[in-house]
Amino acid sequence: MARARGVVGIHTDSIETRSRTEAAYIIENQATVRAAAERFGVSKSTVHKDMADRLREIDRLLYEEVRLILEQNKAERHLRGGAATRRKYKGTDK
């Protein structure tokens, strides 16, 4: 089935707005993809696609800011995971 021309762009404004809003949230809160997904009621995959692909095309400077935060979160995730496991089994925050 052939796709009608122009149909793809129907929701472009809302996707662009969502991507910018998610990016602003991530930057302001140093948030993870998971936290942003929960905050905006979308999947982690959606937030990741918005940040990694769509935002790069929409606003390159905003994309670069978000990319730095997401790289930092990625580098620290093993520490957060270890701390969560420790709290789960020992019941402490240390």
Gaussian input, Z-matrix of N, CA and C with variables (Angstrom, degrees):
# hf/3-21g

backbone

0 1
 N
 C     1     B1
 C     2     B2     1     A1
 N     3     B3     2     A2     1     D1
 C     4     B4     3     A3     2     D2
 C     5     B5     4     A4     3     D3
 N     6     B6     5     A5     4     D4
 C     7     B7     6     A6     5     D5
 C     8     B8     7     A7     6     D6
 N     9     B9     8     A8     7     D7
 C    10    B10     9     A9     8     D8
 C    11    B11    10    A10     9     D9
 N    12    B12    11    A11    10    D10
 C    13    B13    12    A12    11    D11
 C    14    B14    13    A13    12    D12
 N    15    B15    14    A14    13    D13
 C    16    B16    15    A15    14    D14
 C    17    B17    16    A16    15    D15
 N    18    B18    17    A17    16    D16
 C    19    B19    18    A18    17    D17
 C    20    B20    19    A19    18    D18
 N    21    B21    20    A20    19    D19
 C    22    B22    21    A21    20    D20
 C    23    B23    22    A22    21    D21
 N    24    B24    23    A23    22    D22
 C    25    B25    24    A24    23    D23
 C    26    B26    25    A25    24    D24
 N    27    B27    26    A26    25    D25
 C    28    B28    27    A27    26    D26
 C    29    B29    28    A28    27    D27
 N    30    B30    29    A29    28    D28
 C    31    B31    30    A30    29    D29
 C    32    B32    31    A31    30    D30
 N    33    B33    32    A32    31    D31
 C    34    B34    33    A33    32    D32
 C    35    B35    34    A34    33    D33
 N    36    B36    35    A35    34    D34
 C    37    B37    36    A36    35    D35
 C    38    B38    37    A37    36    D36
 N    39    B39    38    A38    37    D37
 C    40    B40    39    A39    38    D38
 C    41    B41    40    A40    39    D39
 N    42    B42    41    A41    40    D40
 C    43    B43    42    A42    41    D41
 C    44    B44    43    A43    42    D42
 N    45    B45    44    A44    43    D43
 C    46    B46    45    A45    44    D44
 C    47    B47    46    A46    45    D45
 N    48    B48    47    A47    46    D46
 C    49    B49    48    A48    47    D47
 C    50    B50    49    A49    48    D48
 N    51    B51    50    A50    49    D49
 C    52    B52    51    A51    50    D50
 C    53    B53    52    A52    51    D51
 N    54    B54    53    A53    52    D52
 C    55    B55    54    A54    53    D53
 C    56    B56    55    A55    54    D54
 N    57    B57    56    A56    55    D55
 C    58    B58    57    A57    56    D56
 C    59    B59    58    A58    57    D57
 N    60    B60    59    A59    58    D58
 C    61    B61    60    A60    59    D59
 C    62    B62    61    A61    60    D60
 N    63    B63    62    A62    61    D61
 C    64    B64    63    A63    62    D62
 C    65    B65    64    A64    63    D63
 N    66    B66    65    A65    64    D64
 C    67    B67    66    A66    65    D65
 C    68    B68    67    A67    66    D66
 N    69    B69    68    A68    67    D67
 C    70    B70    69    A69    68    D68
 C    71    B71    70    A70    69    D69
 N    72    B72    71    A71    70    D70
 C    73    B73    72    A72    71    D71
 C    74    B74    73    A73    72    D72
 N    75    B75    74    A74    73    D73
 C    76    B76    75    A75    74    D74
 C    77    B77    76    A76    75    D75
 N    78    B78    77    A77    76    D76
 C    79    B79    78    A78    77    D77
 C    80    B80    79    A79    78    D78
 N    81    B81    80    A80    79    D79
 C    82    B82    81    A81    80    D80
 C    83    B83    82    A82    81    D81
 N    84    B84    83    A83    82    D82
 C    85    B85    84    A84    83    D83
 C    86    B86    85    A85    84    D84
 N    87    B87    86    A86    85    D85
 C    88    B88    87    A87    86    D86
 C    89    B89    88    A88    87    D87
 N    90    B90    89    A89    88    D88
 C    91    B91    90    A90    89    D89
 C    92    B92    91    A91    90    D90
 N    93    B93    92    A92    91    D91
 C    94    B94    93    A93    92    D92
 C    95    B95    94    A94    93    D93
 N    96    B96    95    A95    94    D94
 C    97    B97    96    A96    95    D95
 C    98    B98    97    A97    96    D96
 N    99    B99    98    A98    97    D97
 C   100   B100    99    A99    98    D98
 C   101   B101   100   A100    99    D99
 N   102   B102   101   A101   100   D100
 C   103   B103   102   A102   101   D101
 C   104   B104   103   A103   102   D102
 N   105   B105   104   A104   103   D103
 C   106   B106   105   A105   104   D104
 C   107   B107   106   A106   105   D105
 N   108   B108   107   A107   106   D106
 C   109   B109   108   A108   107   D107
 C   110   B110   109   A109   108   D108
 N   111   B111   110   A110   109   D109
 C   112   B112   111   A111   110   D110
 C   113   B113   112   A112   111   D111
 N   114   B114   113   A113   112   D112
 C   115   B115   114   A114   113   D113
 C   116   B116   115   A115   114   D114
 N   117   B117   116   A116   115   D115
 C   118   B118   117   A117   116   D116
 C   119   B119   118   A118   117   D117
 N   120   B120   119   A119   118   D118
 C   121   B121   120   A120   119   D119
 C   122   B122   121   A121   120   D120
 N   123   B123   122   A122   121   D121
 C   124   B124   123   A123   122   D122
 C   125   B125   124   A124   123   D123
 N   126   B126   125   A125   124   D124
 C   127   B127   126   A126   125   D125
 C   128   B128   127   A127   126   D126
 N   129   B129   128   A128   127   D127
 C   130   B130   129   A129   128   D128
 C   131   B131   130   A130   129   D129
 N   132   B132   131   A131   130   D130
 C   133   B133   132   A132   131   D131
 C   134   B134   133   A133   132   D132
 N   135   B135   134   A134   133   D133
 C   136   B136   135   A135   134   D134
 C   137   B137   136   A136   135   D135
 N   138   B138   137   A137   136   D136
 C   139   B139   138   A138   137   D137
 C   140   B140   139   A139   138   D138
 N   141   B141   140   A140   139   D139
 C   142   B142   141   A141   140   D140
 C   143   B143   142   A142   141   D141
 N   144   B144   143   A143   142   D142
 C   145   B145   144   A144   143   D143
 C   146   B146   145   A145   144   D144
 N   147   B147   146   A146   145   D145
 C   148   B148   147   A147   146   D146
 C   149   B149   148   A148   147   D147
 N   150   B150   149   A149   148   D148
 C   151   B151   150   A150   149   D149
 C   152   B152   151   A151   150   D150
 N   153   B153   152   A152   151   D151
 C   154   B154   153   A153   152   D152
 C   155   B155   154   A154   153   D153
 N   156   B156   155   A155   154   D154
 C   157   B157   156   A156   155   D155
 C   158   B158   157   A157   156   D156
 N   159   B159   158   A158   157   D157
 C   160   B160   159   A159   158   D158
 C   161   B161   160   A160   159   D159
 N   162   B162   161   A161   160   D160
 C   163   B163   162   A162   161   D161
 C   164   B164   163   A163   162   D162
 N   165   B165   164   A164   163   D163
 C   166   B166   165   A165   164   D164
 C   167   B167   166   A166   165   D165
 N   168   B168   167   A167   166   D166
 C   169   B169   168   A168   167   D167
 C   170   B170   169   A169   168   D168
 N   171   B171   170   A170   169   D169
 C   172   B172   171   A171   170   D170
 C   173   B173   172   A172   171   D171
 N   174   B174   173   A173   172   D172
 C   175   B175   174   A174   173   D173
 C   176   B176   175   A175   174   D174
 N   177   B177   176   A176   175   D175
 C   178   B178   177   A177   176   D176
 C   179   B179   178   A178   177   D177
 N   180   B180   179   A179   178   D178
 C   181   B181   180   A180   179   D179
 C   182   B182   181   A181   180   D180
 N   183   B183   182   A182   181   D181
 C   184   B184   183   A183   182   D182
 C   185   B185   184   A184   183   D183
 N   186   B186   185   A185   184   D184
 C   187   B187   186   A186   185   D185
 C   188   B188   187   A187   186   D186
 N   189   B189   188   A188   187   D187
 C   190   B190   189   A189   188   D188
 C   191   B191   190   A190   189   D189
 N   192   B192   191   A191   190   D190
 C   193   B193   192   A192   191   D191
 C   194   B194   193   A193   192   D192
 N   195   B195   194   A194   193   D193
 C   196   B196   195   A195   194   D194
 C   197   B197   196   A196   195   D195
 N   198   B198   197   A197   196   D196
 C   199   B199   198   A198   197   D197
 C   200   B200   199   A199   198   D198
 N   201   B201   200   A200   199   D199
 C   202   B202   201   A201   200   D200
 C   203   B203   202   A202   201   D201
 N   204   B204   203   A203   202   D202
 C   205   B205   204   A204   203   D203
 C   206   B206   205   A205   204   D204
 N   207   B207   206   A206   205   D205
 C   208   B208   207   A207   206   D206
 C   209   B209   208   A208   207   D207
 N   210   B210   209   A209   208   D208
 C   211   B211   210   A210   209   D209
 C   212   B212   211   A211   210   D210
 N   213   B213   212   A212   211   D211
 C   214   B214   213   A213   212   D212
 C   215   B215   214   A214   213   D213
 N   216   B216   215   A215   214   D214
 C   217   B217   216   A216   215   D215
 C   218   B218   217   A217   216   D216
 N   219   B219   218   A218   217   D217
 C   220   B220   219   A219   218   D218
 C   221   B221   220   A220   219   D219
 N   222   B222   221   A221   220   D220
 C   223   B223   222   A222   221   D221
 C   224   B224   223   A223   222   D222
 N   225   B225   224   A224   223   D223
 C   226   B226   225   A225   224   D224
 C   227   B227   226   A226   225   D225
 N   228   B228   227   A227   226   D226
 C   229   B229   228   A228   227   D227
 C   230   B230   229   A229   228   D228
 N   231   B231   230   A230   229   D229
 C   232   B232   231   A231   230   D230
 C   233   B233   232   A232   231   D231
 N   234   B234   233   A233   232   D232
 C   235   B235   234   A234   233   D233
 C   236   B236   235   A235   234   D234
 N   237   B237   236   A236   235   D235
 C   238   B238   237   A237   236   D236
 C   239   B239   238   A238   237   D237
 N   240   B240   239   A239   238   D238
 C   241   B241   240   A240   239   D239
 C   242   B242   241   A241   240   D240
 N   243   B243   242   A242   241   D241
 C   244   B244   243   A243   242   D242
 C   245   B245   244   A244   243   D243
 N   246   B246   245   A245   244   D244
 C   247   B247   246   A246   245   D245
 C   248   B248   247   A247   246   D246
 N   249   B249   248   A248   247   D247
 C   250   B250   249   A249   248   D248
 C   251   B251   250   A250   249   D249
 N   252   B252   251   A251   250   D250
 C   253   B253   252   A252   251   D251
 C   254   B254   253   A253   252   D252
 N   255   B255   254   A254   253   D253
 C   256   B256   255   A255   254   D254
 C   257   B257   256   A256   255   D255
 N   258   B258   257   A257   256   D256
 C   259   B259   258   A258   257   D257
 C   260   B260   259   A259   258   D258
 N   261   B261   260   A260   259   D259
 C   262   B262   261   A261   260   D260
 C   263   B263   262   A262   261   D261
 N   264   B264   263   A263   262   D262
 C   265   B265   264   A264   263   D263
 C   266   B266   265   A265   264   D264
 N   267   B267   266   A266   265   D265
 C   268   B268   267   A267   266   D266
 C   269   B269   268   A268   267   D267
 N   270   B270   269   A269   268   D268
 C   271   B271   270   A270   269   D269
 C   272   B272   271   A271   270   D270
 N   273   B273   272   A272   271   D271
 C   274   B274   273   A273   272   D272
 C   275   B275   274   A274   273   D273
 N   276   B276   275   A275   274   D274
 C   277   B277   276   A276   275   D275
 C   278   B278   277   A277   276   D276
 N   279   B279   278   A278   277   D277
 C   280   B280   279   A279   278   D278
 C   281   B281   280   A280   279   D279

   B1=1.4513
   B2=1.5260
   B3=1.2902
   B4=1.4581
   B5=1.5289
   B6=1.3099
   B7=1.4534
   B8=1.5260
   B9=1.3168
   B10=1.4651
   B11=1.5241
   B12=1.3032
   B13=1.4624
   B14=1.5194
   B15=1.3113
   B16=1.4549
   B17=1.5179
   B18=1.3171
   B19=1.4573
   B20=1.5231
   B21=1.3061
   B22=1.4562
   B23=1.5188
   B24=1.3162
   B25=1.4523
   B26=1.5185
   B27=1.3272
   B28=1.4599
   B29=1.5304
   B30=1.3174
   B31=1.4612
   B32=1.5231
   B33=1.2880
   B34=1.4576
   B35=1.5220
   B36=1.3151
   B37=1.4583
   B38=1.5132
   B39=1.3379
   B40=1.4532
   B41=1.5261
   B42=1.3124
   B43=1.4613
   B44=1.5210
   B45=1.3255
   B46=1.4580
   B47=1.5239
   B48=1.3165
   B49=1.4634
   B50=1.5188
   B51=1.3339
   B52=1.4627
   B53=1.5275
   B54=1.3186
   B55=1.4656
   B56=1.5265
   B57=1.3178
   B58=1.4696
   B59=1.5349
   B60=1.3288
   B61=1.4633
   B62=1.5239
   B63=1.3176
   B64=1.4639
   B65=1.5250
   B66=1.3204
   B67=1.4603
   B68=1.5262
   B69=1.3255
   B70=1.4668
   B71=1.5191
   B72=1.3235
   B73=1.4656
   B74=1.5307
   B75=1.3177
   B76=1.4675
   B77=1.5231
   B78=1.3166
   B79=1.4689
   B80=1.5285
   B81=1.3272
   B82=1.4608
   B83=1.5201
   B84=1.3320
   B85=1.4635
   B86=1.5211
   B87=1.3397
   B88=1.4633
   B89=1.5348
   B90=1.3268
   B91=1.4592
   B92=1.5223
   B93=1.3055
   B94=1.4561
   B95=1.5234
   B96=1.3187
   B97=1.4677
   B98=1.5256
   B99=1.3207
   B100=1.4615
   B101=1.5293
   B102=1.3339
   B103=1.4698
   B104=1.5307
   B105=1.3246
   B106=1.4638
   B107=1.5302
   B108=1.3216
   B109=1.4636
   B110=1.5271
   B111=1.3115
   B112=1.4621
   B113=1.5265
   B114=1.3219
   B115=1.4730
   B116=1.5269
   B117=1.3428
   B118=1.4522
   B119=1.5254
   B120=1.3234
   B121=1.4575
   B122=1.5110
   B123=1.3304
   B124=1.4617
   B125=1.5213
   B126=1.3137
   B127=1.4554
   B128=1.5299
   B129=1.3266
   B130=1.4630
   B131=1.5238
   B132=1.3191
   B133=1.4593
   B134=1.5214
   B135=1.3227
   B136=1.4611
   B137=1.5247
   B138=1.3324
   B139=1.4642
   B140=1.5237
   B141=1.3209
   B142=1.4655
   B143=1.5277
   B144=1.3266
   B145=1.4660
   B146=1.5264
   B147=1.3329
   B148=1.4658
   B149=1.5253
   B150=1.3290
   B151=1.4685
   B152=1.5275
   B153=1.3162
   B154=1.4608
   B155=1.5309
   B156=1.3126
   B157=1.4650
   B158=1.5252
   B159=1.3080
   B160=1.4675
   B161=1.5187
   B162=1.3261
   B163=1.4647
   B164=1.5254
   B165=1.3173
   B166=1.4686
   B167=1.5255
   B168=1.3215
   B169=1.4635
   B170=1.5318
   B171=1.3223
   B172=1.4660
   B173=1.5219
   B174=1.3408
   B175=1.4700
   B176=1.5257
   B177=1.3132
   B178=1.4644
   B179=1.5284
   B180=1.3239
   B181=1.4631
   B182=1.5251
   B183=1.3179
   B184=1.4588
   B185=1.5227
   B186=1.3178
   B187=1.4663
   B188=1.5259
   B189=1.3283
   B190=1.4645
   B191=1.5286
   B192=1.3322
   B193=1.4643
   B194=1.5241
   B195=1.3224
   B196=1.4620
   B197=1.5247
   B198=1.3085
   B199=1.4623
   B200=1.5253
   B201=1.3255
   B202=1.4636
   B203=1.5311
   B204=1.3158
   B205=1.4645
   B206=1.5230
   B207=1.3249
   B208=1.4635
   B209=1.5280
   B210=1.3150
   B211=1.4677
   B212=1.5209
   B213=1.3300
   B214=1.4630
   B215=1.5321
   B216=1.3304
   B217=1.4642
   B218=1.5192
   B219=1.3104
   B220=1.4675
   B221=1.5281
   B222=1.3246
   B223=1.4623
   B224=1.5286
   B225=1.3261
   B226=1.4658
   B227=1.5253
   B228=1.3119
   B229=1.4602
   B230=1.5233
   B231=1.3177
   B232=1.4665
   B233=1.5263
   B234=1.3184
   B235=1.4651
   B236=1.5259
   B237=1.3350
   B238=1.4619
   B239=1.5237
   B240=1.3147
   B241=1.4653
   B242=1.5072
   B243=1.3296
   B244=1.4649
   B245=1.5139
   B246=1.3241
   B247=1.4629
   B248=1.5283
   B249=1.3190
   B250=1.4654
   B251=1.5234
   B252=1.3156
   B253=1.4589
   B254=1.5248
   B255=1.3166
   B256=1.4691
   B257=1.5280
   B258=1.3272
   B259=1.4699
   B260=1.5256
   B261=1.2946
   B262=1.4711
   B263=1.5244
   B264=1.3307
   B265=1.4492
   B266=1.5256
   B267=1.3118
   B268=1.4708
   B269=1.5184
   B270=1.2949
   B271=1.4549
   B272=1.5176
   B273=1.3532
   B274=1.4665
   B275=1.5197
   B276=1.3104
   B277=1.4594
   B278=1.5114
   B279=1.3013
   B280=1.4634
   B281=1.5012
   A1=108.58
   A2=117.22
   A3=122.11
   A4=110.33
   A5=115.31
   A6=121.14
   A7=109.07
   A8=116.07
   A9=120.34
   A10=109.55
   A11=116.58
   A12=120.14
   A13=110.25
   A14=114.97
   A15=120.06
   A16=113.94
   A17=118.46
   A18=121.13
   A19=110.82
   A20=117.68
   A21=122.13
   A22=111.34
   A23=118.38
   A24=122.49
   A25=115.55
   A26=118.08
   A27=120.70
   A28=111.30
   A29=118.05
   A30=121.50
   A31=112.59
   A32=117.34
   A33=121.14
   A34=112.09
   A35=117.74
   A36=120.33
   A37=111.89
   A38=117.76
   A39=119.57
   A40=111.29
   A41=118.21
   A42=121.43
   A43=109.52
   A44=116.67
   A45=120.41
   A46=110.67
   A47=116.41
   A48=120.95
   A49=110.58
   A50=116.57
   A51=120.71
   A52=110.53
   A53=116.79
   A54=120.58
   A55=111.31
   A56=116.57
   A57=120.37
   A58=111.09
   A59=116.51
   A60=120.74
   A61=111.03
   A62=116.85
   A63=120.74
   A64=110.43
   A65=116.75
   A66=121.29
   A67=110.68
   A68=116.79
   A69=120.69
   A70=110.40
   A71=117.32
   A72=121.67
   A73=110.59
   A74=116.67
   A75=120.96
   A76=110.24
   A77=117.25
   A78=121.30
   A79=111.00
   A80=117.58
   A81=121.30
   A82=112.66
   A83=116.64
   A84=121.05
   A85=114.20
   A86=117.02
   A87=120.51
   A88=109.18
   A89=115.26
   A90=122.65
   A91=112.60
   A92=114.65
   A93=121.68
   A94=109.18
   A95=115.60
   A96=120.74
   A97=109.06
   A98=116.27
   A99=120.89
   A100=111.34
   A101=116.84
   A102=121.00
   A103=110.83
   A104=117.18
   A105=120.83
   A106=110.43
   A107=116.59
   A108=120.42
   A109=110.00
   A110=116.33
   A111=120.34
   A112=110.53
   A113=116.99
   A114=122.14
   A115=112.02
   A116=117.89
   A117=121.44
   A118=113.94
   A119=116.99
   A120=120.27
   A121=114.92
   A122=116.01
   A123=121.20
   A124=108.28
   A125=116.98
   A126=120.29
   A127=111.36
   A128=115.46
   A129=120.19
   A130=109.74
   A131=116.44
   A132=120.56
   A133=111.40
   A134=116.15
   A135=120.58
   A136=110.52
   A137=116.68
   A138=119.94
   A139=109.74
   A140=116.58
   A141=119.88
   A142=110.39
   A143=117.18
   A144=120.82
   A145=110.41
   A146=116.41
   A147=120.06
   A148=110.72
   A149=116.81
   A150=120.36
   A151=112.05
   A152=117.47
   A153=120.90
   A154=113.25
   A155=117.63
   A156=120.26
   A157=113.09
   A158=115.22
   A159=119.16
   A160=112.81
   A161=116.73
   A162=120.03
   A163=111.20
   A164=117.07
   A165=120.81
   A166=110.83
   A167=117.04
   A168=121.65
   A169=112.36
   A170=116.45
   A171=121.42
   A172=111.85
   A173=116.22
   A174=121.21
   A175=108.82
   A176=116.29
   A177=121.75
   A178=112.29
   A179=118.47
   A180=121.01
   A181=111.75
   A182=116.65
   A183=121.12
   A184=110.10
   A185=116.14
   A186=121.61
   A187=110.95
   A188=117.41
   A189=120.89
   A190=111.36
   A191=117.77
   A192=120.79
   A193=111.12
   A194=116.10
   A195=120.95
   A196=110.30
   A197=116.82
   A198=121.10
   A199=110.94
   A200=117.14
   A201=120.88
   A202=111.47
   A203=116.44
   A204=120.34
   A205=110.50
   A206=117.17
   A207=120.25
   A208=111.54
   A209=117.16
   A210=119.70
   A211=110.65
   A212=116.74
   A213=120.56
   A214=110.01
   A215=117.05
   A216=120.81
   A217=111.16
   A218=116.45
   A219=120.59
   A220=110.61
   A221=116.17
   A222=120.33
   A223=112.01
   A224=116.83
   A225=121.31
   A226=113.65
   A227=118.76
   A228=119.95
   A229=113.34
   A230=117.86
   A231=118.85
   A232=110.83
   A233=116.93
   A234=120.48
   A235=110.64
   A236=116.34
   A237=120.57
   A238=110.99
   A239=115.95
   A240=119.89
   A241=111.72
   A242=116.40
   A243=120.09
   A244=111.64
   A245=116.52
   A246=120.57
   A247=110.62
   A248=117.45
   A249=121.24
   A250=110.60
   A251=116.94
   A252=120.95
   A253=110.17
   A254=116.15
   A255=120.84
   A256=110.68
   A257=116.65
   A258=120.53
   A259=110.79
   A260=116.24
   A261=120.58
   A262=111.14
   A263=116.87
   A264=119.91
   A265=114.61
   A266=117.53
   A267=119.94
   A268=112.62
   A269=116.38
   A270=119.81
   A271=113.29
   A272=117.49
   A273=121.13
   A274=109.73
   A275=115.27
   A276=120.40
   A277=111.82
   A278=118.34
   A279=121.96
   A280=111.90
   D1=127.50
   D2=-177.73
   D3=-76.61
   D4=143.11
   D5=178.80
   D6=-88.17
   D7=132.61
   D8=-180.00
   D9=-70.31
   D10=141.44
   D11=178.82
   D12=-65.34
   D13=140.90
   D14=177.13
   D15=86.99
   D16=-18.26
   D17=-178.33
   D18=-64.64
   D19=-35.63
   D20=-179.02
   D21=-58.84
   D22=-35.69
   D23=-175.54
   D24=-82.32
   D25=1.11
   D26=-175.95
   D27=-59.32
   D28=-46.12
   D29=-175.95
   D30=-99.24
   D31=12.26
   D32=-176.91
   D33=-58.90
   D34=-42.12
   D35=-179.33
   D36=-61.66
   D37=-43.15
   D38=-178.90
   D39=-69.84
   D40=-35.83
   D41=177.41
   D42=-67.09
   D43=-42.63
   D44=178.44
   D45=-62.67
   D46=-44.97
   D47=178.88
   D48=-62.14
   D49=-45.82
   D50=179.42
   D51=-60.45
   D52=-44.04
   D53=-179.13
   D54=-62.18
   D55=-44.07
   D56=179.13
   D57=-65.54
   D58=-40.25
   D59=-179.84
   D60=-66.42
   D61=-43.57
   D62=176.79
   D63=-61.46
   D64=-43.01
   D65=-179.78
   D66=-61.79
   D67=-44.85
   D68=179.21
   D69=-60.86
   D70=-41.40
   D71=179.01
   D72=-63.40
   D73=-45.57
   D74=-179.57
   D75=-61.68
   D76=-43.58
   D77=-179.01
   D78=-66.98
   D79=-47.94
   D80=-177.13
   D81=-64.31
   D82=-35.33
   D83=-173.82
   D84=-108.44
   D85=3.06
   D86=-174.36
   D87=50.22
   D88=39.46
   D89=-171.69
   D90=-78.85
   D91=156.73
   D92=174.30
   D93=-86.63
   D94=167.76
   D95=175.67
   D96=-60.38
   D97=-41.19
   D98=-179.82
   D99=-61.20
   D100=-44.27
   D101=179.72
   D102=-64.72
   D103=-41.74
   D104=179.06
   D105=-65.21
   D106=-40.63
   D107=179.72
   D108=-62.25
   D109=-44.22
   D110=179.25
   D111=-64.27
   D112=-43.16
   D113=-178.13
   D114=-62.24
   D115=-38.72
   D116=-175.17
   D117=-101.30
   D118=1.06
   D119=176.01
   D120=68.23
   D121=33.98
   D122=176.02
   D123=-125.77
   D124=172.21
   D125=-178.92
   D126=-77.99
   D127=160.81
   D128=175.77
   D129=-61.53
   D130=-35.80
   D131=179.28
   D132=-62.67
   D133=-39.15
   D134=179.32
   D135=-65.13
   D136=-46.82
   D137=179.69
   D138=-62.36
   D139=-43.63
   D140=-179.09
   D141=-61.62
   D142=-44.52
   D143=179.03
   D144=-64.25
   D145=-41.71
   D146=178.01
   D147=-59.63
   D148=-42.99
   D149=-176.09
   D150=-78.50
   D151=-43.27
   D152=-172.71
   D153=-80.26
   D154=-34.46
   D155=-175.07
   D156=-111.28
   D157=-56.61
   D158=-172.63
   D159=-68.12
   D160=-45.78
   D161=-176.76
   D162=-63.54
   D163=-34.22
   D164=177.97
   D165=-58.12
   D166=-37.21
   D167=179.33
   D168=-80.47
   D169=-31.08
   D170=-175.66
   D171=-79.45
   D172=-50.36
   D173=-174.00
   D174=-150.25
   D175=97.73
   D176=-173.82
   D177=-61.95
   D178=-39.49
   D179=-179.40
   D180=-66.35
   D181=-43.86
   D182=176.95
   D183=-62.85
   D184=-40.74
   D185=176.96
   D186=-57.57
   D187=-44.71
   D188=-178.92
   D189=-63.44
   D190=-39.44
   D191=177.39
   D192=-62.93
   D193=-46.22
   D194=-179.76
   D195=-65.61
   D196=-40.80
   D197=-178.52
   D198=-57.87
   D199=-42.25
   D200=179.22
   D201=-62.20
   D202=-42.39
   D203=179.21
   D204=-66.34
   D205=-43.86
   D206=-179.45
   D207=-66.31
   D208=-35.02
   D209=175.91
   D210=-65.92
   D211=-40.62
   D212=177.52
   D213=-63.32
   D214=-44.86
   D215=178.12
   D216=-60.38
   D217=-40.08
   D218=179.69
   D219=-64.47
   D220=-40.33
   D221=179.91
   D222=-67.87
   D223=-27.45
   D224=-176.77
   D225=-96.86
   D226=-7.03
   D227=-171.32
   D228=-62.22
   D229=-32.57
   D230=178.98
   D231=-66.93
   D232=-29.96
   D233=177.30
   D234=-70.86
   D235=-43.61
   D236=178.21
   D237=-63.60
   D238=-40.29
   D239=179.17
   D240=-64.46
   D241=-41.59
   D242=178.08
   D243=-64.68
   D244=-40.72
   D245=179.42
   D246=-65.54
   D247=-39.63
   D248=179.04
   D249=-64.95
   D250=-40.97
   D251=178.57
   D252=-64.60
   D253=-42.48
   D254=178.58
   D255=-59.94
   D256=-46.22
   D257=178.94
   D258=-62.64
   D259=-39.23
   D260=-178.02
   D261=-62.21
   D262=-44.87
   D263=-172.89
   D264=-94.47
   D265=-24.47
   D266=-179.60
   D267=-106.46
   D268=-18.15
   D269=179.12
   D270=70.86
   D271=26.53
   D272=178.70
   D273=-125.74
   D274=166.36
   D275=176.63
   D276=-102.07
   D277=8.55
   D278=-176.84
   D279=-88.21

